[in-house]
Structures are given as structure tokens and as C-alpha cells.
Amino acid sequence: MGEVWRARDESLGRHVAVKCLKPLGTQHDRSFTCVLRERFRREARVAAALQHRGVTVVHDFGESDGVLFLVMELLEGRDLSRLLEDNRHHPLPVPDVQDIAEQVASALAYTHEQGIVHRDLKPANIVRLTDGTVKICDFGIARLGHDVGFTSRLTGTGIALGTPHYMSPEQIGGDEVDRRSDLYSLGCVLYEIATGVPPFDLDDAWAVLAGHRDTAPEPPSRHRPGLPAHLERIILDLLAKDPARRPADARVLGRRLAAGRAAPVHVPVLAVSPAAARAPEPVGGGRTAPPSWSRDTDTGPGAAGTGPRPSPPGPAAGPSADDGATAPHTGGQAAPAAPSDTEREAETEALTAPAGRHEAALRLGRLGHWTEAAELHRAVAGEREHLLGPDHPDTLAAHYELAFALSRTGHAADALRVYKKVAEARIRALGADHPDTLATRQEMAYVLGRLGRYADAHRVYTAVLAARERTMGAGHPDTLRCRHNLAFTLGRLGRAADAHRMAREVAEDRARVLGPDHPDTLVTRYEVAYELGRLGRWQEALGAYRDVAEARARVLGPDHPDTFAARYETGICLGRLGRSAEALALYGELVADRSRVQGPEHPETLRARHGMGVNLGRLGRWEEALAVSREVCAVRERVLGADHPDTLVSRREVAVCLGWLGRWSAALAEYRVVTAARERVLGPDHPDTLAGRADEAHCLERLGRGPEAVELHRSVSVLRRAVAP
């Protein structure tokens, strides 16, 4: 039906995939041609409306010289069909099966909520990228749930839709199809990648269809003994003939998968001896070849796949292992002697345990448990370095994830050291412009920013951006992410005008490439608003933050942390514009919402409460402002610590309130606590420390202690001149 080409988008300078509808010969009648062309156009409209990490991004579509085309993101990875072929149709490691299942379930939940049913889910339409991300492709026969009549006209031509090995019973019978049909197809895919064979591995297409309609599938454990019971139960539930007996929807499926994989499971693995591993595939023996019809329709065992697997040790390290596979039969000849149970267990543990723990650490990170994730990544990195060597791609991947987790737990300096080692090794092995190398260097720049080394971060971001534009194009999502980070860094270097200009350009490009309401686009629009505030353009910033808040509420939900953040900044703008009553009302609502979702003592809830106190003061309600500021300060000191920057901000606000109430001695005492802590943490010449000294001098003046105030002002002036550039 179509061809897919690798291409370069000249206007945006990026590599893309272009799908073209094959020209139809004269043997097809006009109505058949019209149906196929309309189906192609619908694929473009449906796919272009989807914005999810697990769905292929569609950039454009159109027609040229009578040829319809669809421009999509170019995916660097392999579909599950190819992965299984490369793995000689041995099943995938259980952690990979579970990870693929969860990611596809998430993507299906999103598409189903948009009213779209894929209707052709199969291994060839599921791609696993090199970074482990799983994406669903090809919505060529997707059905819009609200457009049944149009779908009926398209399918009323007698054209068989779907692929026999993965079609649901209701699809085969021509009955009404809904999202539960996609869940059945997903069950077929999971069955195949978990066992190496589809549920009905038969030589005749009609026998396959009849099997789906009338026959219960064999339990997967008969093909792969030791498969986790919870995973087998989920797969069999997905393959229920009656749609009502399948999981209610993909969200329910995702929760079941997550719950099932929470407990560690040991999966027996049979090792392949070195001789068997090197032996050629038998002809006339071993696994039955796929039927001839499947090769033409891109279905069945000949079209199936595997995710990233632990790389085997070198020849000196002993035999390799294939998860869940026995040594292949050698065409009637006696198979080599199997290794002993002790040898098999040692090889299994050496090869599969680090991979399983690596996946477990990634899951911990996704759940926000970064400390535990870092500990596990560190252990995996050590094991892989011992087993595979320090520069092996799997070892470097574990070190990279360790650095990422360290940066999320506040250990930025440690993360930077690890990133540098990974970057140096990847430059040697892969080259300076390889995507993995660039990803590492970009994370280095991020950590440099976290350390306050913005000039160094700017230098690294600039170099990475040049490489990304040269190799990927200016409009590639990774290039846009780097440009966004560079704009952020420019702002922290005090170059607000440059930061605003670049952020605005990135927001426009992201809106064109990803869509105006894509989360990444909204992040950059948020940065545009922030830089407008730094430029003193508060009215424009207010409008920008409000737009972002509304879009995030629509796309992410009203209770998402990013939505809350945009609402908080809206309050900042209102206060700066002198609209303190509106700001106070906004912060009151935000405190209630954050308390409900995140808890009353969450740092962001406390930040909103602090905003309430500030605006109470601006309204002249100083006693109320003092009470709120003291409460927030006390909670922050207990939760965050006495020297935490947020605690010190609250303590300073207490001092401000005391000053406005004429209680200058009490205010001076609070200011001195703040300044002492800042000097201890930041140093005596830090701008915040010097600002605290100036506050002290102001109190001394109010108390009639002029000579002390003059002396303090003089010392502050000397320190400021000393640190001035």
C-alpha cells in the first residue's frame, strides 16, 4: 500500500521519514483507488492530531504530482518484528516484555481517550528506539470512534483490514470494533515477544483467523516455562474472545502491569553452548519456516521483534545466553552437550541480572525514587564494568543513568564527574557527533548550570547545538531542546534580551514541529514569560503565563505540577503590577489546590503560602502578613532546615513585616540570623549576603544607631567593589 523513504526536510534542515501511497495500476477500479486515497488522507489527519511520547510524530502531509505523502519523525531503532528476527525468534527478556507492554498501554490509553482505535496493532507497527522509548506507528486504518459512518464506507469495499495473526475475533467477524480490539491485538504481540511465537502459529491464513475466533490459545508458559504468572494471566485476559472479559481499558491494563512487576521475579533461562550459538540455522530441521503467505503480508513469525539485550561477554568469558531459548536443533544431528546446572545458573545471573536491575533502576527513576535508583545504577555499572569492560556501551549506559540520578538527588558535582568520563569514552568509541555522545554532553551542560557555572554551561550548550544542527537539523526535537536550554542559560547569565529572543524563536519552532500545546512547547513559552518579567515587561508576562496555565490545564490537567507552576508565576506578575488583591485571591486558591494534591507542607504549597503573606503586606495588612510569614518560616525550618534558601526568604519576610510594624529591634535580630546563615552557606561576599548586611544597616538607622549603620554600609560597599567584574 505504501513506501517509506528516508528524506531531508530542506526548510527546517532535519531528517524525516516520508511515507508515500504507491501509485495504483489500471487493474484497480476508480472506487477502490478513491477509498485507498481517502484512507491515506485520514491517516494523516488522525496521526497529526496525536501528541504523545509513545506515538510517532507527524510533521506534514500533502500531495505532489498525484502522489500522496506523509512526513513523519525519523525513528532511530527497530520495530518488534525486526527485533525478533534479529534474535532468531527467541523470546525477549521478561523485563523488556514488561517495559514494552507498559509503554504501549500508556500510548493506547492516550489514543483511545482521543476516540481513536488503531485496528492494526502488530510487531511491525511498534518501534523501540535506541534509548528504550517505545512508539506506535501507522494509523493507516485507525478508526475515529465518533465517525462510524465514514469508517463503514471505507470498510464496505470488502477489503480485509488488519493482519491475521493479530486480529481480534470481533474484527474477524465484521462486528463492531472498539478500543478492546486493540487490547486483544496487544495481547497477541505480547504473547509473541514473550514466547517467540504468535498465539496461533499456523500455516494457513484462514486457519489463523479461525483460531482467533474459535480456539483458546495455549498458555504462554507451555512455550516458555517459568514465565511470571502475573504476566501470563494478563496476556490470557487480553486474549479473551469476549471483549467484556478483557481489561476494561488500557489504563487498567497499565495499572495491572505496574502492580505485577513490582515484585522481583526470577525467570529460568537456558544457555546456548558456544558451538550451538555459532551453528547455522538448520534447513529442514528446527523451527518451522513461516508460511509463504505471511512473507507477502508482513505478518506472523516472519514479521516479529527484541528490545535491547545485555551484550554477551567476549569469547574468553564463556558461553552466551539467550533468554528463554533452548539450543537450536541441528537438523537431525546430536546437539552439543548442555552445560551443567551450575554453569547455566552462573551464566544466567551474569548476563540477565544486571539487565534486570538496570530496568528496575529506570523504573525507580520514573517513579521519582532517585536515591534508590542511583544506588542500583551504581551497582549495575560496577557489575557491567567488571563483566564487559569500562568502555562497553552497556557499561557506559549504566554510568550515564547513574549520573542522571545523581543530578536529580542534588549531587551535581558527582554527576558531572561521571558524565565527563562517559562523554570521553563515547567520543572515543562513537565519535563526537554521535547522538549518545551529544546527549551526554548536553546533560553535562545541565549539571554545570545546576552548579551555577553558567558560562561553562553556555560554552558546552553552544558546541552541542552546533553539532545537533549539523547532524540532525535545526528543527529536530533534540536540537530544539538544546536551543531551549541555551536560552535558559543566557537568562541566568543576565542576558535577558538575548534569552527572550531565543526562547521566543524556539517556542515558535516547537509549535510548528510539535504543536502549540505540546508540553515541550509550553515549557519554552513559560521561559518566554519568565524573561519578559526579567525585562520588566510584566503585563506581557502576565498574558503569557495565563496562556500557558490555561493550555497546561487543558493538556496536562488542572492539578498537574506544571499547571500549578504557571499559576504561581501569574500571581507574581499580578503582584508586580500592583494588583495585590487579585494575587492574594489567586494564591489562596493555589494553596488550597496544592494542599489537596501535594499536601500542606509540600515546598511548593509553602511557596504559595509565602506569596499570600507578601501580598497581604502589600495591601497594608501587616499583622496578618506577619502571622502567615511566621507560620511558613516555622514549617520550612522543620521540613527543609534552618539554612535552606526558602527558609531564609521566609525569615527575611518576617523581618520586613516587623519593620513595617515599627518593631525594629525584633526586625534587626531576624535580619542578623538571615545574614549569618547566608554568610555561612554562600560566603561573605555573595550578593544575597551583602543584601542582608544592607538590611541590617537600614534597621540600625531606624534605631538611631547611625555610626554603626555607616560603618556597615562602608564594609558592604568595599565588598561589592571587590567582587565587581
Backbone hydrogen bonds, N-H to C=O, Kabsch-Sander energy under -0.5 kcal/mol:
donor,donor_aa,acceptor,acceptor_aa,energy
3,E,20,C,-2.3
5,W,18,V,-2.9
7,A,16,V,-2.8
9,D,14,R,-3.8
10,E,8,R,-0.9
13,G,9,D,-1.8
14,R,9,D,-1.1
15,H,472,M,-0.9
16,V,7,A,-2.8
17,A,72,M,-2.7
18,V,5,W,-3.0
19,K,17,A,-0.5
19,K,70,L,-2.9
20,C,3,E,-3.1
20,C,18,V,-0.5
21,L,68,L,-2.1
22,K,1,M,-1.7
22,K,20,C,-0.5
28,H,25,G,-1.4
33,T,29,D,-2.0
34,C,30,R,-2.5
35,V,31,S,-2.1
36,L,32,F,-2.1
37,R,33,T,-2.4
38,E,34,C,-2.4
39,R,35,V,-2.4
40,F,36,L,-2.1
41,R,37,R,-2.1
42,R,38,E,-2.2
43,E,39,R,-2.1
44,A,40,F,-1.8
45,R,41,R,-2.1
46,V,42,R,-3.1
47,A,43,E,-2.8
48,A,44,A,-2.4
49,A,45,R,-0.9
49,A,46,V,-0.6
50,L,47,A,-1.4
55,V,52,H,-2.0
56,T,136,I,-2.1
59,H,57,V,-0.5
59,H,71,V,-2.5
60,D,71,V,-1.5
62,G,69,F,-2.1
64,S,67,V,-2.5
67,V,64,S,-2.0
68,L,66,G,-0.6
69,F,62,G,-2.5
70,L,19,K,-2.1
71,V,60,D,-3.2
72,M,17,A,-3.5
72,M,70,L,-0.6
73,E,57,V,-2.4
74,L,15,H,-0.6
75,L,73,E,-0.6
77,G,75,L,-0.9
78,R,128,R,-2.0
80,L,123,P,-1.2
80,L,126,I,-2.5
81,S,123,P,-0.8
83,L,79,D,-2.5
84,L,80,L,-2.3
85,E,81,S,-2.0
85,E,304,A,-0.9
86,D,82,R,-2.9
87,N,83,L,-1.3
88,R,85,E,-1.9
89,H,84,L,-3.3
90,H,87,N,-1.6
92,L,193,I,-3.2
96,D,93,P,-0.6
97,V,93,P,-2.2
98,Q,94,V,-2.7
99,D,95,P,-2.3
100,I,96,D,-2.8
101,A,97,V,-2.5
102,E,98,Q,-2.4
103,Q,99,D,-2.3
104,V,100,I,-2.7
105,A,101,A,-2.4
106,S,102,E,-2.1
107,A,103,Q,-2.1
108,L,104,V,-2.8
109,A,105,A,-2.4
110,Y,106,S,-1.8
111,T,107,A,-2.5
112,H,108,L,-3.0
113,E,109,A,-1.8
114,Q,110,Y,-1.0
115,G,112,H,-1.8
116,I,111,T,-2.3
117,V,143,R,-2.1
125,N,122,K,-1.8
126,I,123,P,-1.5
127,V,135,K,-2.8
128,R,78,R,-2.7
129,L,127,V,-0.6
129,L,133,T,-3.3
130,T,76,E,-2.1
132,G,129,L,-2.0
135,K,127,V,-2.9
136,I,54,G,-3.1
137,C,125,N,-3.1
142,A,139,F,-1.3
143,R,117,V,-3.0
144,L,142,A,-0.5
145,G,115,G,-4.5
145,G,143,R,-0.6
147,D,144,L,-2.3
151,T,147,D,-2.0
152,S,148,V,-2.6
153,R,149,G,-1.8
154,L,150,F,-1.8
155,T,151,T,-2.5
156,G,152,S,-1.1
157,T,154,L,-0.6
158,G,155,T,-1.1
161,L,159,I,-0.5
166,Y,163,T,-2.4
167,M,164,P,-1.0
172,I,168,S,-2.3
173,G,169,P,-2.2
174,G,171,Q,-0.8
175,D,170,E,-2.3
181,S,178,D,-2.1
182,D,178,D,-0.7
183,L,179,R,-1.4
184,Y,180,R,-1.6
185,S,181,S,-2.2
186,L,182,D,-2.5
187,G,183,L,-2.1
188,C,184,Y,-1.9
189,V,185,S,-2.1
190,L,186,L,-2.9
191,Y,187,G,-2.4
192,E,188,C,-2.0
193,I,189,V,-2.5
194,A,190,L,-1.8
195,T,191,Y,-1.5
196,G,192,E,-3.2
201,D,199,P,-0.5
202,L,200,F,-1.5
208,V,204,D,-2.0
209,L,205,A,-2.3
210,A,206,W,-2.4
211,G,207,A,-2.2
212,H,208,V,-2.2
213,R,209,L,-1.8
214,D,210,A,-2.9
215,T,211,G,-2.0
222,R,219,P,-2.0
223,H,220,P,-1.4
224,R,220,P,-1.8
227,L,224,R,-1.6
232,E,228,P,-2.2
233,R,229,A,-2.5
234,I,230,H,-1.9
235,I,231,L,-2.4
236,L,232,E,-2.5
237,D,233,R,-2.2
238,L,234,I,-2.2
239,L,235,I,-1.4
240,A,237,D,-1.3
245,R,242,D,-2.1
246,R,243,P,-1.4
253,L,249,D,-1.9
254,G,250,A,-2.7
255,R,251,R,-2.1
256,R,252,V,-2.2
257,L,253,L,-2.5
258,A,254,G,-2.5
259,A,255,R,-2.4
260,G,256,R,-2.3
261,R,257,L,-1.9
262,A,259,A,-0.8
263,A,260,G,-0.5
267,V,265,V,-0.6
271,A,269,V,-0.5
272,V,320,S,-1.0
277,A,273,S,-2.6
278,R,274,P,-1.6
279,A,275,A,-0.9
284,G,282,P,-0.6
294,S,291,P,-0.9
295,R,291,P,-0.8
295,R,292,S,-0.6
296,D,292,S,-0.8
297,T,293,W,-1.2
298,D,294,S,-0.8
299,T,294,S,-1.7
302,G,299,T,-0.6
303,A,300,G,-2.3
304,A,301,P,-1.0
317,A,314,G,-2.2
318,G,315,P,-1.4
322,D,270,L,-0.7
325,A,322,D,-1.9
330,T,333,Q,-0.6
331,G,329,H,-0.6
333,Q,330,T,-1.3
344,R,340,S,-2.9
345,E,341,D,-2.5
346,A,342,T,-2.2
347,E,343,E,-2.6
348,T,344,R,-2.7
349,E,345,E,-2.5
350,A,346,A,-2.5
351,L,347,E,-2.2
352,T,348,T,-2.8
353,A,348,T,-0.7
353,A,349,E,-1.2
355,A,351,L,-0.6
356,G,352,T,-2.7
357,R,353,A,-2.5
358,H,354,P,-2.5
359,E,355,A,-2.2
360,A,356,G,-2.2
361,A,357,R,-2.6
362,L,358,H,-2.1
363,R,359,E,-2.2
364,L,360,A,-2.2
365,G,361,A,-2.1
366,R,362,L,-2.2
367,L,363,R,-1.6
368,G,365,G,-1.8
369,H,364,L,-2.6
370,W,368,G,-1.6
373,A,369,H,-2.1
374,A,370,W,-2.6
375,E,371,T,-1.9
376,L,372,E,-2.1
377,H,373,A,-2.9
378,R,374,A,-2.4
379,A,375,E,-1.8
380,V,376,L,-2.5
381,A,377,H,-2.8
382,G,378,R,-2.1
383,E,379,A,-2.3
384,R,380,V,-2.9
385,E,381,A,-2.4
386,H,382,G,-1.9
387,L,383,E,-2.4
388,L,384,R,-3.6
389,G,384,R,-1.0
389,G,385,E,-0.9
392,H,389,G,-1.0
396,L,392,H,-2.6
397,A,393,P,-2.3
398,A,394,D,-1.9
399,H,395,T,-2.2
400,Y,396,L,-2.7
401,E,397,A,-2.2
402,L,398,A,-2.0
403,A,399,H,-2.5
404,F,400,Y,-2.3
405,A,401,E,-2.4
406,L,402,L,-2.6
407,S,403,A,-2.4
408,R,404,F,-1.1
409,T,405,A,-0.6
409,T,406,L,-1.1
410,G,407,S,-0.7
411,H,406,L,-2.2
412,A,410,G,-0.9
415,A,411,H,-2.4
416,L,412,A,-2.6
417,R,413,A,-1.8
418,V,414,D,-1.9
419,Y,415,A,-2.8
420,K,416,L,-2.3
421,K,417,R,-1.6
422,V,418,V,-2.3
423,A,419,Y,-3.1
424,E,420,K,-2.5
425,A,421,K,-2.2
426,R,422,V,-2.8
427,I,423,A,-2.4
428,R,424,E,-1.9
429,A,425,A,-2.4
430,L,426,R,-3.2
431,G,426,R,-1.3
431,G,427,I,-0.6
434,H,431,G,-1.1
438,L,434,H,-2.7
439,A,435,P,-2.5
440,T,436,D,-1.8
441,R,437,T,-2.4
442,Q,438,L,-2.4
443,E,439,A,-2.0
444,M,440,T,-2.0
445,A,441,R,-2.1
446,Y,442,Q,-1.9
447,V,443,E,-2.3
448,L,444,M,-2.5
449,G,445,A,-2.0
450,R,446,Y,-1.9
451,L,447,V,-1.7
452,G,449,G,-1.8
453,R,448,L,-2.5
454,Y,452,G,-1.5
457,A,453,R,-2.4
458,H,454,Y,-2.7
459,R,455,A,-1.9
460,V,456,D,-2.2
461,Y,457,A,-3.0
462,T,458,H,-2.3
463,A,459,R,-1.8
464,V,460,V,-2.7
465,L,461,Y,-2.9
466,A,462,T,-1.9
467,A,463,A,-1.8
468,R,464,V,-2.8
469,E,465,L,-2.8
470,R,466,A,-1.7
471,T,467,A,-2.3
472,M,468,R,-3.1
473,G,468,R,-1.3
474,A,12,L,-0.6
475,G,12,L,-1.4
476,H,473,G,-1.1
480,L,476,H,-2.7
481,R,477,P,-2.0
482,C,478,D,-1.9
483,R,479,T,-2.5
484,H,480,L,-2.4
485,N,481,R,-2.3
486,L,482,C,-2.3
487,A,483,R,-2.3
488,F,484,H,-2.4
489,T,485,N,-2.3
490,L,486,L,-2.4
491,G,487,A,-1.8
492,R,488,F,-1.7
493,L,489,T,-1.2
494,G,491,G,-1.6
495,R,490,L,-2.3
496,A,494,G,-1.2
499,A,495,R,-2.7
500,H,496,A,-2.8
501,R,497,A,-2.3
502,M,498,D,-2.5
503,A,499,A,-2.7
504,R,500,H,-2.4
505,E,501,R,-1.9
506,V,502,M,-2.7
507,A,503,A,-2.6
508,E,504,R,-2.0
509,D,505,E,-2.3
510,R,506,V,-3.1
511,A,507,A,-2.2
512,R,508,E,-1.8
513,V,509,D,-2.6
514,L,510,R,-3.2
515,G,510,R,-1.2
515,G,511,A,-0.5
518,H,515,G,-1.2
522,L,518,H,-2.4
523,V,519,P,-1.9
524,T,520,D,-1.7
525,R,521,T,-2.4
526,Y,522,L,-2.2
527,E,523,V,-1.7
528,V,524,T,-2.3
529,A,525,R,-2.0
530,Y,526,Y,-2.1
531,E,527,E,-2.4
532,L,528,V,-2.0
533,G,529,A,-1.8
534,R,530,Y,-1.9
535,L,531,E,-1.6
536,G,533,G,-1.7
537,R,532,L,-2.7
538,W,536,G,-1.4
541,A,537,R,-2.3
542,L,538,W,-2.6
543,G,539,Q,-1.9
544,A,540,E,-2.3
545,Y,541,A,-2.9
546,R,542,L,-2.3
547,D,543,G,-2.1
548,V,544,A,-2.2
549,A,545,Y,-2.8
550,E,546,R,-2.4
551,A,547,D,-2.4
552,R,548,V,-2.9
553,A,549,A,-2.2
554,R,550,E,-1.8
555,V,551,A,-2.7
556,L,552,R,-2.8
557,G,552,R,-1.5
560,H,557,G,-1.4
564,F,560,H,-2.2
565,A,561,P,-2.3
566,A,562,D,-1.8
567,R,563,T,-1.9
568,Y,564,F,-2.4
569,E,565,A,-2.1
570,T,566,A,-1.6
571,G,567,R,-1.7
572,I,568,Y,-1.7
573,C,569,E,-2.2
574,L,570,T,-2.2
575,G,571,G,-2.3
576,R,572,I,-2.3
577,L,573,C,-1.8
578,G,575,G,-1.5
579,R,574,L,-2.8
580,S,578,G,-0.9
583,A,579,R,-2.1
584,L,580,S,-3.0
585,A,581,A,-2.0
586,L,582,E,-2.5
587,Y,583,A,-2.8
588,G,584,L,-2.1
589,E,585,A,-2.0
590,L,586,L,-2.4
591,V,587,Y,-2.8
592,A,588,G,-1.8
593,D,589,E,-2.4
594,R,590,L,-3.1
595,S,591,V,-2.5
596,R,592,A,-1.8
597,V,593,D,-2.1
598,Q,594,R,-3.5
599,G,594,R,-1.3
599,G,595,S,-0.5
602,H,599,G,-1.3
606,L,602,H,-2.4
607,R,603,P,-1.7
608,A,604,E,-1.8
609,R,605,T,-2.1
610,H,606,L,-2.5
611,G,607,R,-2.0
612,M,608,A,-1.7
613,G,609,R,-1.9
614,V,610,H,-2.2
615,N,611,G,-2.1
616,L,612,M,-2.1
617,G,613,G,-1.9
618,R,614,V,-1.9
619,L,615,N,-1.3
620,G,617,G,-2.2
621,R,616,L,-2.7
622,W,620,G,-1.4
625,A,621,R,-2.4
626,L,622,W,-2.7
627,A,623,E,-2.0
628,V,624,E,-2.4
629,S,625,A,-2.6
630,R,626,L,-2.4
631,E,627,A,-2.1
632,V,628,V,-2.6
633,C,629,S,-2.5
634,A,630,R,-2.4
635,V,631,E,-2.1
636,R,632,V,-2.9
637,E,633,C,-2.5
638,R,634,A,-1.8
639,V,635,V,-3.0
640,L,636,R,-3.2
641,G,636,R,-1.3
644,H,641,G,-1.0
648,L,644,H,-2.3
649,V,645,P,-2.1
650,S,646,D,-2.1
651,R,647,T,-2.5
652,R,648,L,-2.4
653,E,649,V,-1.9
654,V,650,S,-2.1
655,A,651,R,-1.9
656,V,652,R,-2.4
657,C,653,E,-2.4
658,L,654,V,-2.4
659,G,655,A,-2.3
660,W,656,V,-2.3
661,L,657,C,-1.5
662,G,659,G,-2.0
663,R,658,L,-2.8
664,W,662,G,-1.2
667,A,663,R,-2.0
668,L,664,W,-2.7
669,A,665,S,-1.9
670,E,666,A,-1.8
671,Y,667,A,-2.7
672,R,668,L,-2.4
673,V,669,A,-1.6
674,V,670,E,-2.2
675,T,671,Y,-2.8
676,A,672,R,-2.4
677,A,673,V,-2.0
678,R,674,V,-2.4
679,E,675,T,-2.7
680,R,676,A,-2.1
681,V,677,A,-2.4
682,L,678,R,-3.5
683,G,678,R,-1.1
683,G,679,E,-0.6
686,H,683,G,-1.1
690,L,686,H,-2.6
691,A,687,P,-2.3
692,G,688,D,-1.7
693,R,689,T,-1.9
694,A,690,L,-2.1
695,D,691,A,-1.9
696,E,692,G,-2.0
697,A,693,R,-2.4
698,H,694,A,-2.1
699,C,695,D,-1.9
700,L,696,E,-2.4
701,E,697,A,-2.3
702,R,698,H,-2.0
703,L,699,C,-1.7
704,G,701,E,-1.8
705,R,700,L,-2.9
706,G,704,G,-0.9
709,A,705,R,-1.9
710,V,706,G,-2.8
711,E,707,P,-2.4
712,L,708,E,-2.1
713,H,709,A,-2.6
714,R,710,V,-2.4
715,S,711,E,-2.1
716,V,712,L,-2.2
717,S,713,H,-2.3
718,V,714,R,-2.3
719,L,715,S,-2.0
720,R,716,V,-2.3
721,R,717,S,-2.1
722,A,718,V,-1.9
723,V,719,L,-1.7
724,A,720,R,-0.9
